[in-house]
Amino acid sequence: MGKSATKRKTHKAVKPVNVSDRLRALAMNLRWTWDADTQRLFASLEPTLWESTGRNPLAVIAQLPAHRLDQITHDTDFLARLTAREKDLATYLRTKSWFARSTNAKQKRMRVAYFCAEFALHESLPIYSGGLGVLAGDHLKSASDIGTPLVAVGLLYRHGYYRQEINPDGSTLAVYPKYDFSQLAVTDTGKTFSLKMASRKIKVKVWRVDVGRVELFLMDTDLPANKPADRKITHHLYGGNDETRIRQEVLLGVGGLLALEKLSIKPTVCHQNEGHAAFCGLSRVVDLLKQGKKKDKAIDIVRRSSVFTTHTPVPAGHDRFTPALTRKYLKPLLKGSSLKMHDVMDLGSENPGNKKAPMCMTALALRLSQRANGVAKLHGEVSREMWQSLFDVKKTSDVPIGHVTNGVHWQTWLAPEAQPFYKKYIKPKINGAGAFDDPWAKVDSIPASEIWSLRNTLRRRLVRFARQRLVEQAVRHGGNAQDIIDAENMLHDDALTIGFARRFATYKRAPLVFRDAKRLIKILNDSKRPVQLIFAGKAHPADADGQAFLQQIVKHSKKPGFKGRVAVIENYDMQVGRMLTSGADIWLNNPLRPMEASGTSGMKPPLHGGVNLSVLDGWWPEGYNKRNGYAIGDGREFTSRAKQDDYDADCLYTLLEKTILPSFYTRTRAGLPTRWCKVMANSMKTVPGMFNTNRMVGEYTQQYYLPAHEG
């Protein structure tokens, strides 16, 4: 794959003379999003502005008062810190990577193109909605850290997903800001191309985001040259109807390849992260047919060089389009090739030959990818059962879908307050890190009192953050003085704190803990062993049931027995996620098994000594060793949803009453919860070393990317 000229230009070691220009240049590479020292540098420009802009350094620089800019221009200490961060970035970019150290000349020619509909890199770049985007963003960061040669392709959304405001009655208000791209870390590549979309051509602009060593290219149709309907294609993430969705997916899969071609980038492997990008494989087949390849040969070439990851164990969660809609948007693509529409429909059909069967994007991706995987061991099993009918095999074990268990990019999610602890005891390698490094094996040598001290620090930090957000919510709702006082005094610094923050899909059962309200009230209000719950999360704006779940919890939080003990924080984003996963003592996860594909949020608390309390679903069956957290139930599945909810809720309450609270609140004379500290240490020792994206991308590289490249 040819390198883009834009990347070479970005990475030249030329320092702008102007301080604001130097700061902008530093901010334009998102490596700062996982470097705490650079974040502190940006925050020190104007701490209040840093917070009010959503920790967006470009917005801070743009709004910085002239007198403050003059101050830092003549502040030798600040300039020394700026120079140090510039040098650190330069060192990071030139350090020989794990991939460079461990591959031969042929393997080094591999170039992976990674397609995804959303990327969560930082809250200041709001082109994500939830877990899929978080996983994709962490994937790029680890590809940069370990040097896997990868470029990424997505869409640049003018209005993003949505900002969530919770009304006083608990209902959700979806707010769609219009983002100013000049204050986002996106660079205009100067490249545009035309894409045939149904009956007309649209103009597409390509932007670039630098993520350490990795380039992410984002497509934008909100251009004056396009008709209003076409400009809206890149307005909202997951917005609109099926027609909006298929237009976005044609842009992602078909347009994404055109964007790479315009940039002179020739991938040897295409990785479609979820079915939204499945038209990528189809477009590649058409290109080969136009070059004179036979149909079977073209499909074989595409299959051998394609990787597909499915994230959805729920049948309804896979995109499907009617034959008429599919025909409308794919017909221009097929023009000039020997591929017929019935061939295309059969490739994407769950019932080949049935003319009324919809185009299923997952089926299309599976048929055009030789290497496919789920995102946890259990999810791989579920996926093989779900898609067995697509393959000519008698046993589910023969279905060609494997698994690569997800992870998290630990530097992104590590609380700044934990940095001194990590530098003293864990000592992880940053520059030149290996894919399979495990510095957390050193946890055994850390005094229990030190881990407990870290826990107390982070819990207090979370409580302060929650109070601040709750005060802001009370003010916005027009609350009286007592409402604001109540918000300021919510929660306790030393109470066992349970966190729950994720997408509010109904199968995740956010309100399950309230199933027996009287029993829960007794648990929360034990004067000697108090417990508090902090919730955050969004449902899709069209998911009325998910919104109703959130409303239930808000209403519970205002009732006697729960008030002051249950908090709901609005506008769930990466910042809220970082605060909760680092500050909670217990991370609660109670999906309806086996509907949780992976559930990466639970991989973040153990970085901070947090402990999982989870149904045996997603990644937890692989992570749980009976000493590093708690399992809700034993994995049994009831046919009755009510019985399942009753069983799981009872197991949850019993664990809290009989095991968790005695362990947390039984202290030595020095105030140390010895039994609890053992669980915390085991959690920190066993989870982060395995469930991180360096390991994950290393597995993709060795087991999927390199075989696809060499095939």
N, C-alpha and C positions, 0 to 999 in steps of 0.2 A: 504494500500500500504506500503510495507516495505521501510524503509529509506535506501538510498544508503550509503555505508561506506565512500565514497568520501566526502559526505557532512559533516558527523560527523568530519572527519579529518580536513576539511577546517575551520570549525568553532571553533576549539579548541583555547582557549585563550593563545597561546604560542607565545611569541615575539622572532623573530630571533634577534640575537645580532648584526649582520652586518646591517648597515643602508640601504644599497642598497637592502638587502633581506627584510627588513621591508617595504621599499617602494614598492617593487614588490608584497609583500603579500597584502598590502593595495590596490594596483592597480588591483589585480586579482579578487576582488569583485567589480562589476560595480556599486555598490551603489554610488561610487564617481561621476558617471555621472549625478547624481541629487543632489550632495552636493557641493555647490559653494566653501566652505572653503577648501575642499580637492582638488578641481581643482586648487585653488589659490596656495596651497602647491606645487602641481606638477609643475605648471607654474613657480614658483619661483626657481626651480632647474636650469633652463636655458630658459628664456622667448623666445628667438629666436628659440631655438631648439623645444620648445613646439609648436610653431606655424608651423614650417617647417615640423614637423612629423604628422601634423593633430591632435594636442592635444592628442597624444598617450603617456601616462606616461611610458609604458614599453619600447617604442622606445627611449624616452628621457633618461631613466635610462641606457639602453644599450649603448647609444652614449655619455654619460656624461664624459667629460674629467677627468682624474685622479685627477688633482689639485682641480677641483670643488667638486668632491666626498670627497676629504680630508677636504675641507673647511666646508662642511655641517656636516661631521662627528664630527667636533669640535665646531660647532655653536650651543650654548646652546639654543638660541631662536628658531632656526629651529627644533631642537630635541624636544623642548617643544611643538611646533605646531604639529609635527609628532605624538607625544604621545597623544595629544588631539584628533587628527583625528582617531587614532586607538581606543581610548576609546569611541568616538562617534559612530563608527561603531559597536563596541561590545554592546553598550547600545541599539542601533537600533535593533540589532539581537535578543536581549533577552527581549525587551519590549513586554508586553502582548498586542496582537493585537485585533482589532475589532472583527475578526472572533472568536478568542478564548474567548472573553468576551460575545459573543452573541449567541453561539450555545450549544446544549446539547451533551452528550457523543456519541450518535449514529451519529450525524452530524459531529462531530470532526473526525470520521473515514473516511470521504469523501476524496478522492484524485482525482484530475482532471488532465488528460493528455491533453495538448493543442498543437495541430499540426498546423504548418504554414510553408509555403515555404520561408518566409523571416522575419527577425526581425531587426528593426532599434533601436539599443540601444545606439549607439554613432557612430560618423563618423570614429573613429579609428577601428571599427569592421564592415567592409563594406560588410555585407551580406543582403543588402536591396536595393530596387529600389525606392519605393515611399510610397504612403499612406497606403497600406496594411501592409507594414513592420513597419511603424511608429506606426500604431494602435496596432500591435502585441507587439512591444517593450514597448509601454506605458502600455499595458495590464499587462505585466509581472511585471513592476515596481509597479503598483498599487496593484496587487495581493500580492506583497511583503509588501507594506505599510500597507494594511488592514488585511493581514494574511491569505487570501484565500489559502488553501493547493493545490498548483498547480505545476506541472512540465511541461516543454515545450519541444517540439521535432521539429528539423529542420535540415537543411543541412549546412555544412561548405564549402563555395565556395572558391576555390583556387584563382580565378581571380575576384570574386565578380560580380557586375553588369557591370558598365563601368565608367571610368572617362571621363568626357566630356570636350573636347576642341573645341572652336568655331573658325573656320577659318576666315580669313579677309573677305571672301565673305558671311559669315553668315552660311555656311554649318557646319555640325557637324562632328568632328573627334572622334571616339570611341576608347579609350585607355584602355587596359586591363592589369593592373599591376599584377605581381605574388606576392602574399602575403606570408610573412614569418610568419608561425603560432607561432614561438617562441616569436614574438613581438606582438602577439594578446593576449587578456585576455581569452585564452582558455587553459584548463587543460586536459591532456591526462588521460582518466579514466583507461587505461590499458585493456579495454574491446574491443574485436572484435567479429564479427559473420559473418557467411556466408549466402548469400541470392541468391536464384536461380533467375537468370535474363535471360529469354528466354531459350536458350540451354545450358547455363553454369552458374556455381556458381561464385559469386564475393565476395571478402573480404571487409568488412566494418569496419572502425574504429570509435569509439565513443569518442567524446570530450565533455567537460563540461564547461559551463559558469555560474558563480555565479552572480545572479542579486538580490542583497540583500538577502532575505530569499529564493528566488526561484532559482531552477536549470533549466538551458536550456541545453539539450543534442543535439549535432550536429553530423551528420554522414558524413563520408569522405571516398570516394572510390579512391582517388588519392594515391594509395599504390603500391609499387614495385611488389607485388604478383599478381596484376591485369593486364590484357591485356590493351594496350593503349586506346582502345575504352571505356573500363569500367572505367579507371582512369578519363576519361573526364566527367563522369556523374556529378561529383561535381565540375567541373571547372567554369561554368558560370551560374549565375542566369538568368533564362528566355532566355537562349541562345539556338542555334541550331534549329532543326526542330521538328516535332511532335514525332518522335521516341526518340529524346533526352528528350522531355518533359514527355512522358509516362514512360521512365526509371527513371527519377527523381521522378515522382509521385508514382511509385511502391516502390521506396526506401523510400520516405517520409511516406507513409501510411502503407505498409507491413513491411518494414525495421524498421520503427519507433517503432512498437510494439515489434519486436525482440530485439531492443536495450533496451527497458524498461524491457523486460523479462531477458535479460542478466545482467541488473543492479538490479534485484530482486525487481522491482517496479511494483506494481499491481494496476492500476487505477480503480476506481469505476465509473468514468465518462470519456468519451472521447469527446473532443471538437475539431471539425474540422473547422478551420478558413479559409474559402473559399474552393472551390471544389478540389484544388490540393491534399488534404489529403483524398479524399473520399475512396480510396482503404483500408484505415484503417478499416472502417465498414465492408467491404467485407471480409477482412482477419479475423476479429473477428467472423463473421458468419461461415467461413470455420473451424476455430479452434473448435467452438462448435459442428459442424457436426462431426468432427473427434473424439470428446469426446462422441458421441452417441446421441446427441440431434437431434430431428426431425427438418426439414427445417423451418417450420412455427414457432416453438418454438425458434429456434436459432435466426431467424430474429427478433422476438419479444423481446428477451433479449437484443440484440444489439440496437434495436430502443429505448427501454426504458432508456438505459444508454448512449445515444449519443446526443450531441448538435451540431448543424450545423449553421454557420453564413455565409450568402451570402453577398458579397460586390458589386456585379456587376449588374446594372440595364440595361446593354446593352446586348442583346442576343448574339452578336458575341463575347463577352468577356468571355464566358464560354467554358472551354476546352472540346473538342470532339475528339474522336479517332475512326478510321475506325474499323469495325468488325475484319478485318485481323490483324491489329496491336494490338488490344485488346486481341485477341486470342493468339497471339504470346507471350505476356508478362503475361497473367493471367493463361494460361494453367498449368504451374508448380505449381501455388498456389492451384489449384483445385484438384491436384493429391491426391488420398486417401480419398476424400470426396464424398458425394453423389450429390454435386452441379454440374450441367451441364452448359456448356458454354451458351446455349440458355437462361437458368435461369439468368445468370449473365447479359447478354445483355438486357434482359427484365427489370431487376432491374435498369439499367442505360439508358434505352431507352426513348426518348420522344414519340416514336411510338411502343409500345410493340407488338411483333408478326411480325414486319417488319424486315426481316433478313438483310436488307441493311442499317438499321438505325444505326448511330454511337453510341458509348458509350459516354453519356454526364455525366461528373463528378458531376455536380450540381444535376442532376436528381438522380444519384446513392446516393449521400449524403442525399438528401431529403427523399428518400424512406427508408433509413436506420437510420433516426434520428427522434425520436418522437418530439423533440423540435428544432425548426428552427427559425431563425430571420433575418430580415434585419437590417440595421445600422442607420436608422432614421425612423420617423413615415411615411413620404412620401415614402421612399424606401420600407418599409414594404408593403404599398399599391401597389406599382409598382410590387413587387415580387409576391404578391398574384395573381395579374392579369397575370403575365408572366408564372407562373407555375400551374395555375388552372387545366390545362389539365392532370396533373399527378395524380390528386385526384378525387375521386368520389363525387364531390360536385357541386351543382347548382349555388351557390352564391360565389363570390370571398371572401366575408367576412368569409366564412367557411373554406377557405384554411388554413391549420395549419402552417402558418408562421407569427410570431409576429414581434416585433422590440425592440431592445435595442439601443437607440441613442448613437453614439460614443462620446468620450470625448478625452481630452488630459491630459497627466501627467504634471500638472502645474509646478512642481519643475524642470523638465527637460527643460521646455521651457521658464522659467523666466530668464530675463537678469540679470547678476550679479549686474549691476548698479541699478536695482530695489529692490535688497535685503534690503538695509537700509529703504526704503519706506515701504516695507512689514512688516519689524520688528517693525516699529514705529506705523503704522496705521492698518494693516490687522491682524497681530499677528496669523498666521495660526498655528495649531498644526501639528507637524511633526511626532515625534515618538508616536505611538499609535493612529494615526489619525483614525477617523471614516469614514465609507463609504459615509456618507451623510452630513458631516460637510460643513458649508457654512460661512466661515469667511468674505466673500466679502460683506455681509450684512452691515458691518461697514463702507462701502464707504461713506454713507451719511454724516458721521461726519468729513470727510477729507476736508480741505480747498481747494477750486478750484485752488488756486495758486500753491498748492503742486503737484496736478496731472499735471497741465500745465508745471511746472518745470521738472517733470519726463519726460514728452513727449519731451520737448526740448532737454534734455540730451540724450535721446535714439535716436532721429532723427539725432543729430549731430554725434553720434557714428556710425550710419548706413552710413551717408555720408562719414565719414573718411574711413570706411571699403570698401565702394563701390569704392572710389577713388583709394585706395591701390590695389584692385583687377583689376581695369581698367588699372592702370599703368603696372601691371604685364602682363596683356593681351597685351598691346601695345608693351612692350619689347619683349615678346615671338613672336609677329608678325613681329618683325624687324622694328617697327615704328621709325620715325625720331624724332628729338628733339621737334618739334612742337606737334607731336602726344602725346608725354609723358606729355608735358606742358598742353595740352588740357585735358588729363585724370586727371591730378592733380588738375585741376580747374573745373571739372565736378560737377554739382549739387550745391545746396545752402543749408546752414544750417537751414534757417528759412522758406523755401518754403514748401507749402503743399505737402507732399510726399505720393504717391500712390504706393503700393507694389503689385506685382503679382508673386508668386513663387509656382510652382506645376508641376506635370507630364504634358507634352505637348501632351495629347491626343486631338484629333481634336474637340471632343464635348465640351471641356473646352473653346474653342474659344479665345485663347490668343490674336489674333490680332484684336478682335472686337472693341477695343477703337480707332483704326485707320480707322474705316469704313468711316468717313467723315474727311479726313485729314485736310482740311482747317479750319473746325470748331475746331478740336482738337488743331491745331497750335495756334489759337487765344486764346484758354483757357490756354495753357501752357505758353504763352509769354505775358500775361497781366502783365505789369510792376508793378502794384499795388497789384495784387493778383496772383503771379506766382505759377505754379504747375509743379511737376516733377514726372516721372514714372521710377520705377526700376523693371526690369524683371529678373527672373531666372527660369530655368526648363529644364527637359530632356524629350525627347520622346524615346520610345523603338527604339533601333538601326535599327530595320526592319520597323519602321513606317515612311515611306517616307513623308506622308502628315503632320505628326506631326513635322518632321524635317523641312519641308518647312515652317510651321507656324513660327518656331523659326527664320529661315532665313529671312522671311518677316520683323520681328521685328528688327533684326539686321540692315537690309538695311534701314528701316525707321529711326533708331537712328542716321544714318550718313547723313541724308538729312537736308537741311536748314529748320529752323523752329523747328526741333526736336533735332538737335545736341546740346549736352549740357544739354538737358532737359529729354532725354530718355537714360537710361543705361541698358545694358544687361550684367549680371554677369555669367560667365561660371562655369562649374562643380558644379551644384546644389547638395548640400548634406545637412546633418543636421545642420552643422555650418552656411551655407548660409541661411537656413530656419530660424534658430534662430535669425540671424541678421535682416532679413527682417521683420519677424513677430513682433519683438520687436520694430523696428525702424520706421515702416511705420505709418503715421497718418491714412491712409485709406487702408483697405484691399479689393482689387478688386477681385470679383468672378463672372464670367458671363458664366456659362455652359449653354448648351442647355437643358432646363427643359424637362423631369424629369430624365436626364441622370446622374446627380451627386448623388451617393449613400449617401454620408454624407458630405465630404469636410472638414476635421478636421483642415486644416490650418487656417481657419477663426476663430477658437476658441482660437487661441494663442494671436493675437493682443489685445483683451480686457484685458488680464492680465496686459498690459502696458498702458492702456488708449487708445488703438487703436480702430478704428471704422470700422465696416463692411459696404461695399457697394456691395450688392450681389443680383443676381437673386434669386427669392423665390424657391430655390431648395435645396436638401440635408437637412442639419440640420437647415438652416436659417428660414424656416417657423415656427419652434418651438421656435427659439431664438428671432426673431424680434418682438418688441413690439411698433414700430412706434416712440420710443423715444431713442432707444439705437443704432441706425444705420440707414441704408437706403436700401430700396428695389428697385431694378431695375425692373420696370414694376409692373404688378399686378397679375402675375401668368398666364396670358393668353398664349395659345399655338397656333401658326399658322401652317397650313399644309405646307406652303411655307417656306423653310429655308431662302430665301432672305428677305421675309417680316418679319420673326422673327428677323433676324439680324438687319434690318433697325429699327424696333420698339424698340428693346432692346438698340441699340446704341443711338437712339434719347432720350430715357428715361435716359440713363447714362449721356449724355451731359447736358440735361436739369437740372438734379439733381445737377451737378457740378456748372452750371451757376447760377441757381436761388436759390439754398438752401445751398449747402455745402460751396462754396467759400464765400458768404456773412457771414455765421456763423463763419467760420475759421478766416476771416480777419477783422471782425468788433470788435474793441478792445476798452477797457476802457482807461482812461488816464494813468493807470498803466500798460497798454499793455496786459490786460487780455481779451481773447475772451470768454465772459461770456456764450453766447449761445452754443458755441462749447464745453466749459467745462461741461455743463450740459449733452450733448450727451456722452462725454467721461466717465463721472461718471456713467451714466446709463448703458453704455456698460460694464464697469468694475464691476458694482454691479450685473448685471443680467446674464451675460454669464458664467464667470468662476465657479460660485457656482453650476451650473447645468451641464455644458458641460466639465466635468473632468472625468478621468478614475477611480478615487476612486468610484464615484457614479456609473459609468458604470459597473465596476467589482462587486460592491455591488449588482446591479440589476441582473447581470448574476448569482451571488451566490445565491440570494434569489429566483429568478424566474425560473432559468434553472438548475444550478448545484445541489442544494440541492434536488429539486424534482426528478432529474434524479438519484441521489444517493439513495434516499429513495424509489424510484420506484422499 
